[in-house]
Amino acid sequence: MERIRQQIDSIVRFLEPNMGFINCHMVDYLTEQHWKQYVPKAIRGELETCEDYLQAKEVFWGQFNQTQSYHKHLPGVTEFITAASRYRLGGSEVQDTALSLEQFKEALTSCRKETRLKMTELMNVKKCHEVEIAAAVVASLCTAMASSLTEGTLEDVVVIDAGDGKGYLSSRIALEHGIKVLGIDCNEENTSNAEKRRDRLKKKIPKAVKKSQLEEDEHFRKLDSLYKTTTQLIDFDSNLIELASAHFPGGHRSTFCLCGLHTCGNLGPNCLRLFHQNPTIKGICNVGCCYHLMQEEFIVDEFYNPTKVSDNPGYGFPMSSYLRARRFALGRNARNLAAESIERACANRENPSDKLGHRALLQVIFVECGEKRSHQVGRLKSDGFVDYVRKSVRRLGLAERVTITDESLLELEARFQVELEQLKVFYLIRQQFAPVVETLILLDRLLYLRESGYERSFLVKLFEPVVSPRCYSLIAMKY
Ligand SMILES: C[S@@+](CC[C@H](N)C(=O)[O-])C[C@H]1O[C@@H](n2cnc3c(N)ncnc32)[C@H](O)[C@@H]1O
């Protein structure tokens, strides 16, 4: 626990002087001179022309490429990337806290389950990757839980999938590992889609078993009785024993494994709290997502939307008493950033969207027109800057106030050409903080579990980040 606290301290020390940078709005990039205000001097000194910006982007995109020799004339950029990478899971300041999937499997020894069924149907590549790995991990966890029950077997364990969605993970746990799963989702349409998918999946089983060169196993044919769904809101009053008995009659159902794949916003933290509060939940495997939807305890969200968090009330960050005692706050943009993936952005050489620049330029126009209020344009399909401005002002009801001609707009865009390229590099510089913020969120969750007395709680890197960016899972057992 002490080591996790030290790692949190070290990340907080790194983040704190940069919180303004991390939380700044790209909208104000030009009007508030973000480049000058936030970018370290060493980087500003070496990046001045469009050519420099293009080279800097290459350095950012190549950061995971072992064979890349960093551009020697951009030492400031290189040093910045190296410094930030120390504070990610696996970096020199946060070493040995997250387990690799292999390490976790080794620790499970005799309880270890593997995916044998080749069944890629009805899932995209990302989901398939996640499901194959997570189903085996949850099954291993259930096996470990069952082995610790006096006179209990895997038959007595029920998996609850919190936020089941279309039932990708839950149906595979039931189908491949013969474990009872109750998929719970608060959205009726999701439950109905999960049931339709289950029916389609059943038809695909014989072919998949054959393709995987497996013996016809009894539970491959029992998907209906092993995988059940229900539309419910999971909260602290959910009576899992009653729910499980209603869906799986017969037998005493009192040992649960709570799993959740991409439990968005506060649902992830609430699942961890549920694990702690409910003695019948003996194991948990939780992968979070959508950190921007979490509510924070120590900062008021300027774009707070109560309808978005009503399903999962409470605070998602911080969870540990250590960070709560410090009243630590991230801020909305920091949480937005944490949901980005630099691994994927680099693998795909993702160029930040032109729309960021268009919005920043529109802000220049607003300021010139004396428009003081801050406006949220939102997502918009547009063809070039002029079209973007026309559509935005129409959407905001400002067409009468913003009367600038097309010609002047094009002139403005040309005048800021260099700054618009610079803005893209700024975006990539700020993106370096993304995994650092996510690391802090994950360490806080792990520390919460350790503080709550669960020695056997782990952070495990389940997925390949380029395929599935939210790749870390919190896994814990109660014995
Ligand atoms: C990001 S989706 C993930 C779906 C699925 N697990 C997957 O990986 O494809 C999150 C799901 O959680 C559901 N959800 C959110 N809060 C919930 C709650 N408190 N109880 C039950 N379901 C919830 C949403 O309706 C949504 O289907």
The ligand as an SDF file (V2000), in Angstrom:
LIG
                    3D

 27 29  0  0  0  0  0  0  0  0999 V2000
  -20.1020    1.2540  -22.2190 C   0  0  0  0  0  0  0  0  0  0  0  0
  -21.4460    0.1890  -22.0970 S   0  0  0  0  0  0  0  0  0  0  0  0
  -20.6420   -1.3680  -22.0170 C   0  0  0  0  0  0  0  0  0  0  0  0
  -21.4950   -2.5150  -22.4730 C   0  0  0  0  0  0  0  0  0  0  0  0
  -20.8510   -3.8870  -22.4630 C   0  0  0  0  0  0  0  0  0  0  0  0
  -20.3720   -4.2540  -21.1610 N   0  0  0  0  0  0  0  0  0  0  0  0
  -19.7520   -3.9790  -23.4870 C   0  0  0  0  0  0  0  0  0  0  0  0
  -18.5890   -4.0950  -23.1250 O   0  0  0  0  0  0  0  0  0  0  0  0
  -20.0480   -3.9560  -24.6810 O   0  0  0  0  0  0  0  0  0  0  0  0
  -22.0360    0.4400  -20.4580 C   0  0  0  0  0  0  0  0  0  0  0  0
  -23.3970   -0.1790  -20.2020 C   0  0  0  0  0  0  0  0  0  0  0  0
  -23.7110   -0.0180  -18.8160 O   0  0  0  0  0  0  0  0  0  0  0  0
  -25.0950    0.2220  -18.6690 C   0  0  0  0  0  0  0  0  0  0  0  0
  -25.2720    0.8420  -17.3270 N   0  0  0  0  0  0  0  0  0  0  0  0
  -24.7900    2.0210  -16.8960 C   0  0  0  0  0  0  0  0  0  0  0  0
  -25.0690    2.1900  -15.5820 N   0  0  0  0  0  0  0  0  0  0  0  0
  -25.7420    1.0960  -15.1720 C   0  0  0  0  0  0  0  0  0  0  0  0
  -26.2960    0.6700  -13.9200 C   0  0  0  0  0  0  0  0  0  0  0  0
  -26.1970    1.3950  -12.8130 N   0  0  0  0  0  0  0  0  0  0  0  0
  -26.9390   -0.5180  -13.8540 N   0  0  0  0  0  0  0  0  0  0  0  0
  -27.0350   -1.2860  -14.9640 C   0  0  0  0  0  0  0  0  0  0  0  0
  -26.5150   -0.9420  -16.1680 N   0  0  0  0  0  0  0  0  0  0  0  0
  -25.8710    0.2230  -16.2800 C   0  0  0  0  0  0  0  0  0  0  0  0
  -25.4460    1.0760  -19.8790 C   0  0  0  0  0  0  0  0  0  0  0  0
  -26.8100    1.0060  -20.2120 O   0  0  0  0  0  0  0  0  0  0  0  0
  -24.5380    0.4520  -20.9690 C   0  0  0  0  0  0  0  0  0  0  0  0
  -25.2060   -0.5550  -21.6730 O   0  0  0  0  0  0  0  0  0  0  0  0
  1  2  1  0
  2  3  1  0
  2 10  1  0
  3  4  1  0
  4  5  1  0
  5  6  1  0
  5  7  1  0
  7  8  2  0
  7  9  1  0
 10 11  1  0
 11 12  1  0
 11 26  1  0
 12 13  1  0
 13 14  1  0
 13 24  1  0
 14 15  1  0
 14 23  1  0
 15 16  2  0
 16 17  1  0
 17 18  1  0
 17 23  2  0
 18 19  1  0
 18 20  2  0
 20 21  1  0
 21 22  2  0
 22 23  1  0
 24 25  1  0
 24 26  1  0
 26 27  1  0
M  CHG  2   2   1   9  -1
M  END
$$$$
